[in-house]
Amino acid sequence: MTETAQRLAALETRIAAACLRAGRPREAVQLVLVSKTVALETLLAAHTAGARIFGENKAQELKQKASQWPASAAAPEWHFIGHLQSNKIKDVLPWIRLLHSLDRPSLAEKLSQALQQRGQTLPVLVQVNTSAESSKSGVPPAEALGFMQQVSQLPGLSLQGLMTIGPLGTDEATTRQCFRQLRQLQQAGREALNLPLNSLSMGMSGDFEWAIEEGATLIRVGSAVFGPRQP
Ligand SMILES: *Cc1c(COP(=O)(O)O)cnc(C)c1O
């Protein structure tokens, strides 16, 4: 077994245990393996070990890895999880199956235009800045419902749910509060928009177990499998 396969197996044990504690089926939670800065050959090892979804946060890096993926291996599912500049939309649209980080109205409008031109529909999540940290992208919770409404009406965008990044370096109670707030916004959105909004993308290496217990359907985990990244 490669080191990547061992670390993935250890992660899988923790995911399964968190699902069990939460009384949720394992299939209710999908792992997005965050592969930013990680070499393609390591991704291939992860793929061989069973990883099926990779999350990238830079358009160029995503495009490069996705286009260099060998034809001999089944293609993985690529998700975009980072701040997307409008001028990079064209680089990611051919590859991604889900955008986790729809974080502003101007991006939603430009995406919608590009998708209509391509005759394509893209599943998206609205990113909410639940921790109110100024360094983070995402709409403030108070604006989330209005933004979700706008997104739900734009052609080409298929609103599937919400995403948040938990607060960094804080305690369990504060982190769980952010995840609960995302779930409450999901509920409010369901009622206001009459959409299922089934996806909740929340939880990273340091907090994915709490996120699973709070209802995450997508967790985004990188360093727990690939080790610390170079800053
Ligand atoms: C890097 C990143 C992750 C993964 O972080 P880890 O702590 O390495 O698991 C998750 N979500 C987003 C948006 C990221 O940029």
The ligand as an SDF file (V2000), in Angstrom:
LIG
                    3D

 15 15  0  0  0  0  0  0  0  0999 V2000
   -7.2600   24.0580    1.2020 C   0  0  0  0  0  0  0  0  0  0  0  0
   -8.7280   23.9900    1.3760 C   0  0  0  0  0  0  0  0  0  0  0  0
   -9.3420   22.8960    2.0290 C   0  0  0  0  0  0  0  0  0  0  0  0
   -8.5760   21.7390    2.6380 C   0  0  0  0  0  0  0  0  0  0  0  0
   -7.8660   22.1290    3.7700 O   0  0  0  0  0  0  0  0  0  0  0  0
   -7.1220   21.0560    4.6860 P   0  0  0  0  0  0  0  0  0  0  0  0
   -7.0370   21.7410    5.9900 O   0  0  0  0  0  0  0  0  0  0  0  0
   -5.8080   20.8040    4.0420 O   0  0  0  0  0  0  0  0  0  0  0  0
   -7.9450   19.8380    4.7370 O   0  0  0  0  0  0  0  0  0  0  0  0
  -10.7240   22.8910    2.1160 C   0  0  0  0  0  0  0  0  0  0  0  0
  -11.4730   23.8840    1.6050 N   0  0  0  0  0  0  0  0  0  0  0  0
  -10.9200   24.9390    0.9670 C   0  0  0  0  0  0  0  0  0  0  0  0
  -11.8050   25.9990    0.4290 C   0  0  0  0  0  0  0  0  0  0  0  0
   -9.5430   25.0230    0.8350 C   0  0  0  0  0  0  0  0  0  0  0  0
   -9.0050   26.0840    0.2090 O   0  0  0  0  0  0  0  0  0  0  0  0
  1  2  1  0
  2  3  1  0
  2 14  2  0
  3  4  1  0
  3 10  2  0
  4  5  1  0
  5  6  1  0
  6  7  2  0
  6  8  1  0
  6  9  1  0
 10 11  1  0
 11 12  2  0
 12 13  1  0
 12 14  1  0
 14 15  1  0
M  END
$$$$
